[in-house]
Amino acid sequence: MASGIYVHVPFCAAICNYCNFNRGLLDEALKRRYVDALVQEIRTAPEQGSAVETIFFGGGTPSLLSPSEITTVLQACRDTFAVAPDAEITMEANPETVTAASLDGYRAAGVNRLSYGVQSFRDEELTRLGRLHGADTARRAVALARAAGFDNLSLDLMLWLPGQRLAHWFESVDALIDVGPEHVSCYLLEIYPNAPLRDVMARGDWSVAPDDDAAEMYLGGLARLDAAGYRQYEISNAARDGLRSRHNLLYWQGGSWVGFGCGAHSTWNGVRWRNLSATGEYIERVAAGGSVRCDERRLSAVERMEEALFMGLRLVEGIDVAAMRAAYGLDVWDRYGAELERYVEAGYLTGDPRDRLALTRPGMLVANEIMMVFIGDPVR
Ligand code: SF4
């Protein structure tokens, strides 16, 4: 099973009004100390010497790290781990943060995949979300990346935005297809209870589209991506052939990854932990030579099995029933068949469910409900 490294960068130039991630406003002095701490954490990792095939810089806004800072962190990874020569090295970036020079520098550092948080190609939607870029900036960022030699680009879009209706969403999907990335992620905006976006929506009298329209947005967006040659491989992700996100597949296919940086989560050979989440506390603990890892525990066989079911169902290829039997001694159909039957009848599960259990696209819209079948298993 493949293994990878996740590096968390908790800084942003502004805080978007819907964001619930572990991030804070950029402070240059703090960033310098944070990079030093990251390097120290990586160089002293107990997993040193292990082979890894992917490295992923996520955030926050990793593109607020300079090329020389990214080079330093990547060098620490290469010195400490056996990084595969053809490793996928992804950096998330916000479109307004990149320049021709910075992209050249990231490329020279070894980053070979960029993931831009575009979210929408409509300026008014981006403004409502508190994003710092507009649609033209996103297009320019794609052109700059191509000029710097990046041939593996992913763009994120969000649907079900305040005030967004079906035609608006399709406009963004078509614009994305026009700029031609290799990979696409489409996420449904979830507005958490105290999100400042709620006030913005109240002031502007904006609502999200009715549920039925959200379903049509999702299905219609995927149909447009199909027609443009993007193959959906996960509930929210589609890619050109051979260009799926290898790092994200680690999460969905039961691989191992070690996370560095504040708040990073890790699952390595069946052991799970998280890092201290406060940036200052993280830096101080690393500087003092202490461990930043918390809540470390070995996953039980039942937890690993449940996770394989949840994650497997997210993938278009679904769950291989025979592989589950071989790995966990579990016959999925014998165990859950009575409850799953109604989802097969409703057209939410596809194929021969005794062989492979996979969601249909309409089934993906009710994935959370179907996944509940695997919770509270009587044999736990
Ligand atoms: S750029 Fe991303 S991580 Fe930063 S505040 Fe906005 S949504 Fe959150």
Residues whose N, C-alpha, C, O or C-beta is under 5 A from the ligand:
A	BS01	SF4	C12 A14 I15 C16 C19 F21 R23 G59 G60
